[in-house]
Amino acid sequence: MLNYRLNKRLRDITKRKENSNRERERERERERERERERETDRPTDKQIDKEI
């Protein structure tokens, strides 16, 4: 019985850790996407020169 409980606890901890890692990776991907959007939203040097 103790062995079963320990294994269950270990599985639960492992799942939580995996979920946490997945969530962190998702957040990094969202941040990369935001950065890409910021890059595309910035005016290029040519556009700036035209305005001047």
mmCIF file as Biopython writes it, N, C-alpha, C and O atoms, coordinates in Angstrom:
data_model
#
loop_
_atom_site.group_PDB
_atom_site.id
_atom_site.type_symbol
_atom_site.label_atom_id
_atom_site.label_alt_id
_atom_site.label_comp_id
_atom_site.label_asym_id
_atom_site.label_entity_id
_atom_site.label_seq_id
_atom_site.pdbx_PDB_ins_code
_atom_site.Cartn_x
_atom_site.Cartn_y
_atom_site.Cartn_z
_atom_site.occupancy
_atom_site.B_iso_or_equiv
_atom_site.auth_seq_id
_atom_site.auth_asym_id
_atom_site.pdbx_PDB_model_num
ATOM 1   N N  . MET A ? 1  ? 0.824  -1.204 0.000   1.0 0.0 1  A 1 
ATOM 2   C CA . MET A ? 1  ? 0.000  0.000  0.000   1.0 0.0 1  A 1 
ATOM 3   C C  . MET A ? 1  ? 0.862  1.259  0.000   1.0 0.0 1  A 1 
ATOM 4   O O  . MET A ? 1  ? 0.588  2.215  -0.726  1.0 0.0 1  A 1 
ATOM 5   N N  . LEU A ? 2  ? 1.887  1.243  0.810   1.0 0.0 2  A 1 
ATOM 6   C CA . LEU A ? 2  ? 2.789  2.389  0.864   1.0 0.0 2  A 1 
ATOM 7   C C  . LEU A ? 2  ? 3.445  2.607  -0.501  1.0 0.0 2  A 1 
ATOM 8   O O  . LEU A ? 2  ? 3.566  3.739  -0.970  1.0 0.0 2  A 1 
ATOM 9   N N  . ASN A ? 3  ? 3.860  1.522  -1.121  1.0 0.0 3  A 1 
ATOM 10  C CA . ASN A ? 3  ? 4.497  1.603  -2.430  1.0 0.0 3  A 1 
ATOM 11  C C  . ASN A ? 3  ? 3.549  2.238  -3.452  1.0 0.0 3  A 1 
ATOM 12  O O  . ASN A ? 3  ? 3.969  3.079  -4.247  1.0 0.0 3  A 1 
ATOM 13  N N  . TYR A ? 4  ? 2.284  1.842  -3.434  1.0 0.0 4  A 1 
ATOM 14  C CA . TYR A ? 4  ? 1.285  2.397  -4.338  1.0 0.0 4  A 1 
ATOM 15  C C  . TYR A ? 4  ? 1.153  3.902  -4.125  1.0 0.0 4  A 1 
ATOM 16  O O  . TYR A ? 4  ? 1.123  4.671  -5.086  1.0 0.0 4  A 1 
ATOM 17  N N  . ARG A ? 5  ? 1.076  4.314  -2.868  1.0 0.0 5  A 1 
ATOM 18  C CA . ARG A ? 5  ? 0.933  5.736  -2.558  1.0 0.0 5  A 1 
ATOM 19  C C  . ARG A ? 5  ? 2.156  6.533  -3.003  1.0 0.0 5  A 1 
ATOM 20  O O  . ARG A ? 5  ? 2.033  7.631  -3.546  1.0 0.0 5  A 1 
ATOM 21  N N  . LEU A ? 6  ? 3.316  5.973  -2.768  1.0 0.0 6  A 1 
ATOM 22  C CA . LEU A ? 6  ? 4.539  6.673  -3.189  1.0 0.0 6  A 1 
ATOM 23  C C  . LEU A ? 6  ? 4.589  6.814  -4.708  1.0 0.0 6  A 1 
ATOM 24  O O  . LEU A ? 6  ? 4.952  7.868  -5.229  1.0 0.0 6  A 1 
ATOM 25  N N  . ASN A ? 7  ? 4.226  5.759  -5.404  1.0 0.0 7  A 1 
ATOM 26  C CA . ASN A ? 7  ? 4.217  5.821  -6.868  1.0 0.0 7  A 1 
ATOM 27  C C  . ASN A ? 7  ? 3.198  6.829  -7.372  1.0 0.0 7  A 1 
ATOM 28  O O  . ASN A ? 7  ? 3.467  7.584  -8.306  1.0 0.0 7  A 1 
ATOM 29  N N  . LYS A ? 8  ? 2.027  6.836  -6.748  1.0 0.0 8  A 1 
ATOM 30  C CA . LYS A ? 8  ? 0.999  7.800  -7.142  1.0 0.0 8  A 1 
ATOM 31  C C  . LYS A ? 8  ? 1.497  9.222  -6.908  1.0 0.0 8  A 1 
ATOM 32  O O  . LYS A ? 8  ? 1.331  10.094 -7.761  1.0 0.0 8  A 1 
ATOM 33  N N  . ARG A ? 9  ? 2.105  9.448  -5.752  1.0 0.0 9  A 1 
ATOM 34  C CA . ARG A ? 9  ? 2.638  10.769 -5.431  1.0 0.0 9  A 1 
ATOM 35  C C  . ARG A ? 9  ? 3.703  11.177 -6.456  1.0 0.0 9  A 1 
ATOM 36  O O  . ARG A ? 9  ? 3.722  12.316 -6.924  1.0 0.0 9  A 1 
ATOM 37  N N  . LEU A ? 10 ? 4.566  10.258 -6.787  1.0 0.0 10 A 1 
ATOM 38  C CA . LEU A ? 10 ? 5.617  10.539 -7.764  1.0 0.0 10 A 1 
ATOM 39  C C  . LEU A ? 10 ? 5.011  10.874 -9.130  1.0 0.0 10 A 1 
ATOM 40  O O  . LEU A ? 10 ? 5.473  11.802 -9.793  1.0 0.0 10 A 1 
ATOM 41  N N  . ARG A ? 11 ? 3.994  10.141 -9.556  1.0 0.0 11 A 1 
ATOM 42  C CA . ARG A ? 11 ? 3.322  10.439 -10.831 1.0 0.0 11 A 1 
ATOM 43  C C  . ARG A ? 11 ? 2.693  11.821 -10.801 1.0 0.0 11 A 1 
ATOM 44  O O  . ARG A ? 11 ? 2.798  12.580 -11.765 1.0 0.0 11 A 1 
ATOM 45  N N  . ASP A ? 12 ? 2.039  12.146 -9.692  1.0 0.0 12 A 1 
ATOM 46  C CA . ASP A ? 12 ? 1.410  13.462 -9.570  1.0 0.0 12 A 1 
ATOM 47  C C  . ASP A ? 12 ? 2.439  14.584 -9.655  1.0 0.0 12 A 1 
ATOM 48  O O  . ASP A ? 12 ? 2.229  15.581 -10.345 1.0 0.0 12 A 1 
ATOM 49  N N  . ILE A ? 13 ? 3.541  14.412 -8.954  1.0 0.0 13 A 1 
ATOM 50  C CA . ILE A ? 13 ? 4.595  15.435 -8.983  1.0 0.0 13 A 1 
ATOM 51  C C  . ILE A ? 13 ? 5.158  15.563 -10.392 1.0 0.0 13 A 1 
ATOM 52  O O  . ILE A ? 13 ? 5.386  16.671 -10.878 1.0 0.0 13 A 1 
ATOM 53  N N  . THR A ? 14 ? 5.379  14.446 -11.036 1.0 0.0 14 A 1 
ATOM 54  C CA . THR A ? 14 ? 5.921  14.446 -12.394 1.0 0.0 14 A 1 
ATOM 55  C C  . THR A ? 14 ? 4.967  15.143 -13.356 1.0 0.0 14 A 1 
ATOM 56  O O  . THR A ? 14 ? 5.394  15.936 -14.196 1.0 0.0 14 A 1 
ATOM 57  N N  . LYS A ? 15 ? 3.666  14.846 -13.234 1.0 0.0 15 A 1 
ATOM 58  C CA . LYS A ? 15 ? 2.679  15.499 -14.096 1.0 0.0 15 A 1 
ATOM 59  C C  . LYS A ? 15 ? 2.680  17.006 -13.879 1.0 0.0 15 A 1 
ATOM 60  O O  . LYS A ? 15 ? 2.648  17.780 -14.836 1.0 0.0 15 A 1 
ATOM 61  N N  . ARG A ? 16 ? 2.715  17.413 -12.622 1.0 0.0 16 A 1 
ATOM 62  C CA . ARG A ? 16 ? 2.721  18.845 -12.331 1.0 0.0 16 A 1 
ATOM 63  C C  . ARG A ? 16 ? 3.949  19.514 -12.930 1.0 0.0 16 A 1 
ATOM 64  O O  . ARG A ? 16 ? 3.861  20.603 -13.497 1.0 0.0 16 A 1 
ATOM 65  N N  . LYS A ? 17 ? 5.083  18.859 -12.800 1.0 0.0 17 A 1 
ATOM 66  C CA . LYS A ? 17 ? 6.314  19.411 -13.344 1.0 0.0 17 A 1 
ATOM 67  C C  . LYS A ? 17 ? 6.234  19.518 -14.869 1.0 0.0 17 A 1 
ATOM 68  O O  . LYS A ? 17 ? 6.631  20.532 -15.443 1.0 0.0 17 A 1 
ATOM 69  N N  . GLU A ? 18 ? 5.723  18.479 -15.518 1.0 0.0 18 A 1 
ATOM 70  C CA . GLU A ? 18 ? 5.573  18.507 -16.973 1.0 0.0 18 A 1 
ATOM 71  C C  . GLU A ? 18 ? 4.615  19.613 -17.402 1.0 0.0 18 A 1 
ATOM 72  O O  . GLU A ? 18 ? 4.878  20.327 -18.370 1.0 0.0 18 A 1 
ATOM 73  N N  . ASN A ? 19 ? 3.508  19.751 -16.683 1.0 0.0 19 A 1 
ATOM 74  C CA . ASN A ? 19 ? 2.555  20.814 -17.012 1.0 0.0 19 A 1 
ATOM 75  C C  . ASN A ? 19 ? 3.182  22.183 -16.831 1.0 0.0 19 A 1 
ATOM 76  O O  . ASN A ? 19 ? 2.968  23.088 -17.638 1.0 0.0 19 A 1 
ATOM 77  N N  . SER A ? 20 ? 3.946  22.327 -15.780 1.0 0.0 20 A 1 
ATOM 78  C CA . SER A ? 20 ? 4.614  23.596 -15.522 1.0 0.0 20 A 1 
ATOM 79  C C  . SER A ? 20 ? 5.609  23.910 -16.642 1.0 0.0 20 A 1 
ATOM 80  O O  . SER A ? 20 ? 5.685  25.044 -17.114 1.0 0.0 20 A 1 
ATOM 81  N N  . ASN A ? 21 ? 6.359  22.907 -17.057 1.0 0.0 21 A 1 
ATOM 82  C CA . ASN A ? 21 ? 7.314  23.109 -18.150 1.0 0.0 21 A 1 
ATOM 83  C C  . ASN A ? 21 ? 6.596  23.471 -19.440 1.0 0.0 21 A 1 
ATOM 84  O O  . ASN A ? 21 ? 7.041  24.349 -20.180 1.0 0.0 21 A 1 
ATOM 85  N N  . ARG A ? 22 ? 5.484  22.794 -19.712 1.0 0.0 22 A 1 
ATOM 86  C CA . ARG A ? 22 ? 4.706  23.102 -20.920 1.0 0.0 22 A 1 
ATOM 87  C C  . ARG A ? 22 ? 4.191  24.528 -20.876 1.0 0.0 22 A 1 
ATOM 88  O O  . ARG A ? 22 ? 4.235  25.249 -21.872 1.0 0.0 22 A 1 
ATOM 89  N N  . GLU A ? 23 ? 3.703  24.927 -19.714 1.0 0.0 23 A 1 
ATOM 90  C CA . GLU A ? 23 ? 3.163  26.285 -19.575 1.0 0.0 23 A 1 
ATOM 91  C C  . GLU A ? 23 ? 4.265  27.320 -19.769 1.0 0.0 23 A 1 
ATOM 92  O O  . GLU A ? 23 ? 4.049  28.343 -20.418 1.0 0.0 23 A 1 
ATOM 93  N N  . ARG A ? 24 ? 5.432  27.061 -19.217 1.0 0.0 24 A 1 
ATOM 94  C CA . ARG A ? 24 ? 6.557  27.983 -19.406 1.0 0.0 24 A 1 
ATOM 95  C C  . ARG A ? 24 ? 6.932  28.075 -20.879 1.0 0.0 24 A 1 
ATOM 96  O O  . ARG A ? 24 ? 7.211  29.163 -21.384 1.0 0.0 24 A 1 
ATOM 97  N N  . GLU A ? 25 ? 6.941  26.949 -21.561 1.0 0.0 25 A 1 
ATOM 98  C CA . GLU A ? 25 ? 7.269  26.942 -22.987 1.0 0.0 25 A 1 
ATOM 99  C C  . GLU A ? 25 ? 6.217  27.714 -23.783 1.0 0.0 25 A 1 
ATOM 100 O O  . GLU A ? 25 ? 6.558  28.453 -24.707 1.0 0.0 25 A 1 
ATOM 101 N N  . ARG A ? 26 ? 4.955  27.547 -23.435 1.0 0.0 26 A 1 
ATOM 102 C CA . ARG A ? 26 ? 3.891  28.312 -24.103 1.0 0.0 26 A 1 
ATOM 103 C C  . ARG A ? 26 ? 4.097  29.808 -23.895 1.0 0.0 26 A 1 
ATOM 104 O O  . ARG A ? 26 ? 3.949  30.603 -24.823 1.0 0.0 26 A 1 
ATOM 105 N N  . GLU A ? 27 ? 4.436  30.173 -22.680 1.0 0.0 27 A 1 
ATOM 106 C CA . GLU A ? 27 ? 4.648  31.593 -22.378 1.0 0.0 27 A 1 
ATOM 107 C C  . GLU A ? 27 ? 5.829  32.141 -23.183 1.0 0.0 27 A 1 
ATOM 108 O O  . GLU A ? 27 ? 5.765  33.256 -23.700 1.0 0.0 27 A 1 
ATOM 109 N N  . ARG A ? 28 ? 6.891  31.366 -23.288 1.0 0.0 28 A 1 
ATOM 110 C CA . ARG A ? 28 ? 8.033  31.799 -24.104 1.0 0.0 28 A 1 
ATOM 111 C C  . ARG A ? 28 ? 7.615  31.984 -25.553 1.0 0.0 28 A 1 
ATOM 112 O O  . ARG A ? 28 ? 8.012  32.952 -26.202 1.0 0.0 28 A 1 
ATOM 113 N N  . GLU A ? 29 ? 6.810  31.054 -26.060 1.0 0.0 29 A 1 
ATOM 114 C CA . GLU A ? 29 ? 6.353  31.149 -27.449 1.0 0.0 29 A 1 
ATOM 115 C C  . GLU A ? 29 ? 5.475  32.386 -27.639 1.0 0.0 29 A 1 
ATOM 116 O O  . GLU A ? 29 ? 5.587  33.080 -28.650 1.0 0.0 29 A 1 
ATOM 117 N N  . ARG A ? 30 ? 4.608  32.659 -26.671 1.0 0.0 30 A 1 
ATOM 118 C CA . ARG A ? 30 ? 3.778  33.872 -26.760 1.0 0.0 30 A 1 
ATOM 119 C C  . ARG A ? 30 ? 4.657  35.116 -26.786 1.0 0.0 30 A 1 
ATOM 120 O O  . ARG A ? 30 ? 4.404  36.051 -27.546 1.0 0.0 30 A 1 
ATOM 121 N N  . GLU A ? 31 ? 5.679  35.118 -25.958 1.0 0.0 31 A 1 
ATOM 122 C CA . GLU A ? 31 ? 6.581  36.271 -25.905 1.0 0.0 31 A 1 
ATOM 123 C C  . GLU A ? 31 ? 7.325  36.430 -27.237 1.0 0.0 31 A 1 
ATOM 124 O O  . GLU A ? 31 ? 7.495  37.546 -27.728 1.0 0.0 31 A 1 
ATOM 125 N N  . ARG A ? 32 ? 7.761  35.322 -27.809 1.0 0.0 32 A 1 
ATOM 126 C CA . ARG A ? 32 ? 8.422  35.389 -29.126 1.0 0.0 32 A 1 
ATOM 127 C C  . ARG A ? 32 ? 7.469  35.951 -30.169 1.0 0.0 32 A 1 
ATOM 128 O O  . ARG A ? 32 ? 7.862  36.766 -31.004 1.0 0.0 32 A 1 
ATOM 129 N N  . GLU A ? 33 ? 6.218  35.514 -30.120 1.0 0.0 33 A 1 
ATOM 130 C CA . GLU A ? 33 ? 5.218  36.002 -31.076 1.0 0.0 33 A 1 
ATOM 131 C C  . GLU A ? 33 ? 4.982  37.500 -30.890 1.0 0.0 33 A 1 
ATOM 132 O O  . GLU A ? 33 ? 4.889  38.241 -31.869 1.0 0.0 33 A 1 
ATOM 133 N N  . ARG A ? 34 ? 4.886  37.943 -29.646 1.0 0.0 34 A 1 
ATOM 134 C CA . ARG A ? 34 ? 4.717  39.376 -29.388 1.0 0.0 34 A 1 
ATOM 135 C C  . ARG A ? 34 ? 5.908  40.153 -29.931 1.0 0.0 34 A 1 
ATOM 136 O O  . ARG A ? 34 ? 5.747  41.221 -30.522 1.0 0.0 34 A 1 
ATOM 137 N N  . GLU A ? 35 ? 7.088  39.616 -29.730 1.0 0.0 35 A 1 
ATOM 138 C CA . GLU A ? 35 ? 8.293  40.293 -30.217 1.0 0.0 35 A 1 
ATOM 139 C C  . GLU A ? 35 ? 8.271  40.376 -31.741 1.0 0.0 35 A 1 
ATOM 140 O O  . GLU A ? 35 ? 8.632  41.408 -32.306 1.0 0.0 35 A 1 
ATOM 141 N N  . ARG A ? 36 ? 7.853  39.307 -32.412 1.0 0.0 36 A 1 
ATOM 142 C CA . ARG A ? 36 ? 7.742  39.325 -33.878 1.0 0.0 36 A 1 
ATOM 143 C C  . ARG A ? 36 ? 6.752  40.396 -34.317 1.0 0.0 36 A 1 
ATOM 144 O O  . ARG A ? 36 ? 7.003  41.131 -35.273 1.0 0.0 36 A 1 
ATOM 145 N N  . GLU A ? 37 ? 5.628  40.480 -33.615 1.0 0.0 37 A 1 
ATOM 146 C CA . GLU A ? 37 ? 4.632  41.492 -33.965 1.0 0.0 37 A 1 
ATOM 147 C C  . GLU A ? 37 ? 5.193  42.896 -33.763 1.0 0.0 37 A 1 
ATOM 148 O O  . GLU A ? 37 ? 4.951  43.790 -34.574 1.0 0.0 37 A 1 
ATOM 149 N N  . ARG A ? 38 ? 5.935  43.082 -32.687 1.0 0.0 38 A 1 
ATOM 150 C CA . ARG A ? 38 ? 6.544  44.395 -32.458 1.0 0.0 38 A 1 
ATOM 151 C C  . ARG A ? 38 ? 7.521  44.728 -33.575 1.0 0.0 38 A 1 
ATOM 152 O O  . ARG A ? 38 ? 7.579  45.864 -34.044 1.0 0.0 38 A 1 
ATOM 153 N N  . GLU A ? 39 ? 8.276  43.742 -33.990 1.0 0.0 39 A 1 
ATOM 154 C CA . GLU A ? 39 ? 9.244  43.964 -35.069 1.0 0.0 39 A 1 
ATOM 155 C C  . GLU A ? 39 ? 8.530  44.367 -36.354 1.0 0.0 39 A 1 
ATOM 156 O O  . GLU A ? 39 ? 8.983  45.263 -37.066 1.0 0.0 39 A 1 
ATOM 157 N N  . THR A ? 40 ? 7.417  43.704 -36.650 1.0 0.0 40 A 1 
ATOM 158 C CA . THR A ? 40 ? 6.721  44.023 -37.897 1.0 0.0 40 A 1 
ATOM 159 C C  . THR A ? 40 ? 5.981  45.348 -37.800 1.0 0.0 40 A 1 
ATOM 160 O O  . THR A ? 40 ? 5.742  45.992 -38.821 1.0 0.0 40 A 1 
ATOM 161 N N  . ASP A ? 41 ? 5.615  45.766 -36.599 1.0 0.0 41 A 1 
ATOM 162 C CA . ASP A ? 41 ? 4.900  47.030 -36.425 1.0 0.0 41 A 1 
ATOM 163 C C  . ASP A ? 41 ? 5.825  48.241 -36.508 1.0 0.0 41 A 1 
ATOM 164 O O  . ASP A ? 41 ? 5.375  49.349 -36.801 1.0 0.0 41 A 1 
ATOM 165 N N  . ARG A ? 42 ? 7.099  48.034 -36.255 1.0 0.0 42 A 1 
ATOM 166 C CA . ARG A ? 42 ? 8.039  49.157 -36.286 1.0 0.0 42 A 1 
ATOM 167 C C  . ARG A ? 42 ? 8.234  49.632 -37.716 1.0 0.0 42 A 1 
ATOM 168 O O  . ARG A ? 42 ? 8.338  48.819 -38.634 1.0 0.0 42 A 1 
ATOM 169 N N  . PRO A ? 43 ? 8.284  50.919 -37.904 1.0 0.0 43 A 1 
ATOM 170 C CA . PRO A ? 43 ? 8.537  51.406 -39.270 1.0 0.0 43 A 1 
ATOM 171 C C  . PRO A ? 43 ? 9.987  51.095 -39.684 1.0 0.0 43 A 1 
ATOM 172 O O  . PRO A ? 43 ? 10.899 51.116 -38.858 1.0 0.0 43 A 1 
ATOM 173 N N  . THR A ? 44 ? 10.168 50.820 -40.926 1.0 0.0 44 A 1 
ATOM 174 C CA . THR A ? 44 ? 11.519 50.540 -41.410 1.0 0.0 44 A 1 
ATOM 175 C C  . THR A ? 44 ? 12.269 51.851 -41.619 1.0 0.0 44 A 1 
ATOM 176 O O  . THR A ? 44 ? 11.677 52.930 -41.617 1.0 0.0 44 A 1 
ATOM 177 N N  . ASP A ? 45 ? 13.549 51.738 -41.797 1.0 0.0 45 A 1 
ATOM 178 C CA . ASP A ? 45 ? 14.381 52.926 -42.025 1.0 0.0 45 A 1 
ATOM 179 C C  . ASP A ? 45 ? 13.916 53.687 -43.270 1.0 0.0 45 A 1 
ATOM 180 O O  . ASP A ? 45 ? 13.900 54.918 -43.282 1.0 0.0 45 A 1 
ATOM 181 N N  . LYS A ? 46 ? 13.543 52.958 -44.299 1.0 0.0 46 A 1 
ATOM 182 C CA . LYS A ? 46 ? 13.080 53.617 -45.528 1.0 0.0 46 A 1 
ATOM 183 C C  . LYS A ? 46 ? 11.814 54.430 -45.274 1.0 0.0 46 A 1 
ATOM 184 O O  . LYS A ? 46 ? 11.676 55.546 -45.775 1.0 0.0 46 A 1 
ATOM 185 N N  . GLN A ? 47 ? 10.901 53.874 -44.504 1.0 0.0 47 A 1 
ATOM 186 C CA . GLN A ? 47 ? 9.659  54.591 -44.196 1.0 0.0 47 A 1 
ATOM 187 C C  . GLN A ? 47 ? 9.966  55.849 -43.386 1.0 0.0 47 A 1 
ATOM 188 O O  . GLN A ? 47 ? 9.364  56.899 -43.610 1.0 0.0 47 A 1 
ATOM 189 N N  . ILE A ? 48 ? 10.891 55.740 -42.459 1.0 0.0 48 A 1 
ATOM 190 C CA . ILE A ? 48 ? 11.263 56.890 -41.634 1.0 0.0 48 A 1 
ATOM 191 C C  . ILE A ? 48 ? 11.884 57.969 -42.528 1.0 0.0 48 A 1 
ATOM 192 O O  . ILE A ? 48 ? 11.571 59.151 -42.386 1.0 0.0 48 A 1 
ATOM 193 N N  . ASP A ? 49 ? 12.765 57.559 -43.449 1.0 0.0 49 A 1 
ATOM 194 C CA . ASP A ? 49 ? 13.407 58.512 -44.352 1.0 0.0 49 A 1 
ATOM 195 C C  . ASP A ? 49 ? 12.366 59.224 -45.227 1.0 0.0 49 A 1 
ATOM 196 O O  . ASP A ? 49 ? 12.496 60.419 -45.492 1.0 0.0 49 A 1 
ATOM 197 N N  . LYS A ? 50 ? 11.354 58.508 -45.668 1.0 0.0 50 A 1 
ATOM 198 C CA . LYS A ? 50 ? 10.309 59.105 -46.494 1.0 0.0 50 A 1 
ATOM 199 C C  . LYS A ? 50 ? 9.551  60.179 -45.715 1.0 0.0 50 A 1 
ATOM 200 O O  . LYS A ? 50 ? 9.201  61.226 -46.259 1.0 0.0 50 A 1 
ATOM 201 N N  . GLU A ? 51 ? 9.305  59.906 -44.448 1.0 0.0 51 A 1 
ATOM 202 C CA . GLU A ? 51 ? 8.566  60.862 -43.619 1.0 0.0 51 A 1 
ATOM 203 C C  . GLU A ? 51 ? 9.377  62.135 -43.381 1.0 0.0 51 A 1 
ATOM 204 O O  . GLU A ? 51 ? 8.819  63.227 -43.271 1.0 0.0 51 A 1 
ATOM 205 N N  . ILE A ? 52 ? 10.661 61.986 -43.306 1.0 0.0 52 A 1 
ATOM 206 C CA . ILE A ? 52 ? 11.536 63.142 -43.056 1.0 0.0 52 A 1 
ATOM 207 C C  . ILE A ? 52 ? 11.698 63.877 -44.349 1.0 0.0 52 A 1 
ATOM 208 O O  . ILE A ? 52 ? 12.393 64.892 -44.399 1.0 0.0 52 A 1 
#
